[in-house]
Amino acid sequence: MNSPQESDPYREDRIALLKYYNSQCMTHAGYFISILLGIVVALSTLLSEYQEIAKVILVIPKFIVIPATLSFGILILILLFGCVYALCGIFYWGKLATAVIYVPVTKLSETKKKLSEEKKIEPTRLLVLHTSFFEKVANEHPTIVRVKNISQKPFLEKKEDQKEEKEKKEKK
């Protein structure tokens, strides 16, 4: 009977990525709590000081009141978008952490072969793992990946594309 270390040569790398994904998930949870707290404080301040604010608004000229009101509304919208972004981050990194457990070793060898052929380099074990996990999450939840605005191309490919574009521009 094979021990867990013998059956999965990527075990230590999986643990390292799992810790990284967990820290990202916790970071986004902190963002969410902070932004939510900001919304609560802003709205409670507005509601508790409503009568005083109403008195001041009557005295201040409208050309100052209207931009101030719009600014406050924009602030609340930005905070709400921040909450959505943080929630998507929690979901995204959580799904990557789940993929650490469910992606089989055979899938990893396929990904390694594909990366080797595409890049003409020997990919690191962490790149192979992360790419496999990312593909699993991108296939199951493409909307979350789009909301997080994460490119489906690995970082190296972006640099190669930029170099090719520069070469094409220089030739023209």
C-alpha positions in Angstrom: 0.0 0.0 0.0 1.4 3.4 -1.0 1.8 6.1 1.7 0.2 9.5 0.9 3.7 10.9 0.1 4.4 8.2 -2.5 1.0 8.5 -4.2 1.2 12.3 -4.6 4.6 13.7 -5.3 3.1 17.2 -5.1 1.9 16.9 -1.5 4.3 19.5 0.0 3.6 21.9 -2.8 -0.2 21.4 -2.4 0.2 22.3 1.3 2.2 25.4 0.5 -0.4 26.6 -2.0 -3.2 25.7 0.4 -1.7 28.0 3.0 -1.3 30.8 0.4 -4.9 30.5 -0.8 -6.1 30.4 2.8 -4.2 33.6 3.6 -5.7 35.3 0.5 -9.2 34.2 1.6 -8.6 35.6 5.1 -7.3 38.9 3.6 -10.4 39.3 1.5 -12.6 38.5 4.6 -10.7 41.4 6.4 -11.4 43.7 3.4 -15.1 42.8 3.5 -15.5 43.4 7.2 -13.6 46.7 7.0 -15.7 48.0 4.1 -18.9 46.8 5.7 -18.0 48.6 8.9 -17.3 51.7 6.8 -20.8 51.6 5.3 -22.4 51.1 8.7 -20.5 54.0 10.3 -21.2 56.3 7.3 -24.9 55.5 7.3 -25.3 55.6 11.1 -23.5 59.0 11.3 -25.8 60.3 8.5 -29.0 59.1 10.2 -28.0 60.1 13.8 -27.1 63.6 12.7 -30.0 64.0 10.2 -31.7 66.9 12.0 -28.5 68.9 12.3 -27.5 68.2 8.7 -31.0 69.3 7.5 -30.6 72.6 9.3 -27.2 73.2 7.8 -28.4 72.2 4.3 -31.1 75.0 4.5 -28.4 77.6 5.2 -25.7 76.4 2.7 -26.1 77.4 -1.0 -27.4 74.6 -3.3 -24.2 74.7 -5.4 -22.4 73.2 -2.4 -25.1 70.9 -1.1 -25.7 69.1 -4.4 -22.0 68.1 -5.0 -21.7 67.1 -1.3 -24.8 64.8 -1.6 -23.5 63.3 -4.8 -20.1 62.7 -3.3 -21.7 60.9 -0.3 -23.8 58.7 -2.7 -20.7 57.9 -4.8 -18.8 57.0 -1.6 -21.6 54.5 -0.6 -21.5 53.0 -4.2 -17.8 52.6 -4.1 -18.0 50.9 -0.7 -20.8 48.5 -2.0 -18.6 47.6 -5.0 -15.7 47.0 -2.6 -18.0 44.6 -0.7 -18.9 42.7 -3.9 -15.2 42.5 -4.9 -14.2 41.2 -1.4 -17.0 38.6 -1.5 -15.9 37.4 -4.9 -12.3 37.2 -3.6 -13.4 35.1 -0.7 -15.3 32.8 -3.0 -12.5 32.6 -5.6 -9.7 31.9 -3.2 -11.9 29.4 -1.3 -12.6 27.6 -4.6 -8.9 27.4 -5.4 -8.3 26.0 -1.9 -11.0 23.4 -2.6 -9.3 22.5 -5.9 -6.1 21.7 -4.0 -7.9 18.7 -2.6 -9.8 17.6 -5.7 -7.4 17.9 -8.6 -5.9 14.4 -9.2 -2.2 13.8 -10.0 -3.0 12.7 -13.5 -4.5 16.1 -14.3 -1.3 17.7 -13.0 0.9 15.7 -15.4 -1.4 16.7 -18.3 -1.0 20.4 -17.2 2.7 20.0 -16.9 3.0 18.6 -20.4 0.7 21.3 -21.8 2.7 24.1 -20.1 6.0 22.6 -21.4 4.8 22.5 -24.9 3.3 26.0 -24.9 6.2 27.8 -23.1 9.1 25.7 -24.3 10.4 25.8 -20.7 10.2 23.4 -17.7 7.4 24.8 -15.5 7.9 24.8 -11.8 5.8 22.5 -9.7 3.9 25.4 -8.1 3.1 26.8 -11.6 1.7 23.4 -12.6 -0.4 23.1 -9.5 -1.7 26.7 -9.6 -2.5 26.4 -13.3 -4.4 23.2 -12.8 -6.4 24.6 -9.9 -7.1 27.8 -11.8 -8.4 25.9 -14.8 -10.7 23.9 -12.6 -12.1 27.0 -11.0 -12.4 28.9 -14.3 -14.3 26.0 -15.9 -16.7 25.7 -13.0 -17.2 29.4 -12.1 -16.2 31.6 -15.1 -18.2 34.6 -13.8 -16.3 34.8 -10.5 -13.0 34.7 -12.5 -14.2 37.5 -14.7 -15.4 39.6 -11.7 -12.0 39.2 -10.1 -10.6 40.3 -13.4 -8.0 37.6 -13.4 -6.4 36.8 -16.7 -6.6 33.2 -17.8 -3.1 33.5 -19.3 -0.2 32.8 -16.9 2.1 35.8 -16.1 4.9 34.5 -18.3 2.7 34.4 -21.4 1.7 38.1 -20.9 5.3 39.1 -21.0 5.9 37.1 -24.1 2.9 38.6 -25.8 4.1 42.1 -24.9 7.5 41.4 -26.3 6.0 40.1 -29.6 3.8 43.2 -29.8 6.8 45.5 -29.4 8.7 43.5 -32.0 5.8 43.8 -34.4 5.5 47.6 -33.8 9.3 48.1 -34.3 9.1 46.2 -37.6 6.3 48.4 -38.9 
